[in-house]
Amino acid sequence: MADSPIRIVSDVAEARRLWDLLSPHKTISDEWDFRWCFFRHHPECELHFVTAFSDRSPVALLPLQRNPAALLEFMGGSFMEDNRVFAKPGHERAIPQLFESLSSKATLRCIIDDGD
C-alpha cells in the first residue's frame, strides 16, 4: 500500500460519519454518543480528526480534539480511557502516518491496542 493521504476533519457531521464507519465498536469508549456527551459540553474545543485515505476512501482515524491551550487530545478530553486509533483491516500501516502528521503538541494517554 502506498502512503495514504492525510486530511484533518473538523466538521461534526463528517467526523461522525468517519467515526461510525471506522470505529470497532468494542467498548463504550468506541461509541460516538458516549464521547459526544463529554465533547459537547466544551464548545471551546474543536474536533481534529486525523484521517488517512486510500483511493479516496477513509481507512484510518485518529479521533482528536484541540483544546483551548491548542493541545491535541482524544475526543472527549484528556481523562478519557480506552482510546484507540481506528483502522480498517489491512490498513494498519497507515497508523504511524497519522501520528507523524501531528503538527501540534499532543497529550495522548490510555491508548489501547488489542491486537486488531
N, C-alpha and C positions, 0 to 999 in steps of 0.2 A: 504494500500500500504506500503510495506517495504521501508526502506531507499533506496534512489536512489544512485547508484554510481555516483561520480562527476569526470569529466575529464576536463582538460584545453585544448582548441583547439587554436592553433596559425597559422595553415596553412590557407592561404587565401581561397583556393578553398573549403576546408571543412567548414570554417566559413561561407562562402556564402551559401553553401548548407543548413547548420543549420538555418541561418537567413531566407532563403526562406521558409523552412519547418515550422518554429515556429512563425515567425512574424505575428501579427494580420492584418497588412497592413491597419491600420485605419487612420493614419496621414502620412504626408510626412516624419516625423522623423522615421517612421516604415519601410521606404524603403531603401534597401541596396544602391542603386545608389546615393541617397541623402547623406547618411553617408559616402560613399566611396569618394565622392567629397572632403570632408574635410580630411579624413584619409590619402588618397593617397599623399597628399602634405606634409606629415610629416613622411618621411621614418625612422626617429629615433624612432618612436612608433612601438610597436609590439602588434598584436591582442592577447587578453587574454579572450577568450570566455569560461566562466564557464558554463559547460553543465551537466545537470542531465540526467541520463539514467535509463530506466526501461525495463528489458528484452532486453537489447542491443539496444533499440530504444531511441532516444533523446526525452525528454519530457519537458524540461525547459531550458531556456538560459538566462544568464546574459551577454550581449554583451559589453565587456570592452576592453580597450587598456591600455598598460603600457607605460607611457610617459618617457622621459629621466631622470626624477627625481625618477624613479622607483615607481611612484604613479599610482594607477589604477583609471581610469575614463571611462565614457561611450565612446563607439566608436564614433569618430568624434571630441572629445575634451571636455574640462570641461565647455565650454559655451553652449553646446547643450541643447535644451529644449525638453520637451515631451519624456523623457527617460522612459523606462519601462522594466520589466522582461517579457520575453515571456514564456508562458506555455500552453501546450495542455490542453483542457478542461478535468477536472477530475484529473489533476496532479498538481494543485496549491500548494499542501502540500510540493512539492519539492522546492518551492521558498526559504523558510528560510534556507534550506541546502546550497543553492548557496551562500548566504551571509555569513553563518557560515564557509564556506570553504575558504574564503579570508584570505590569509596569509600575504598580503602586505597592507600598508596604502592605503586608497581609498578616493577619493573625488567624491561622487555620489550625484549629485544635480538634481533638477527638475524631480523627479520620479513621474510619474502619475499612478494612479490606477483608472480605470473607472469601476471597479466592475466586470470585466470579469474574 
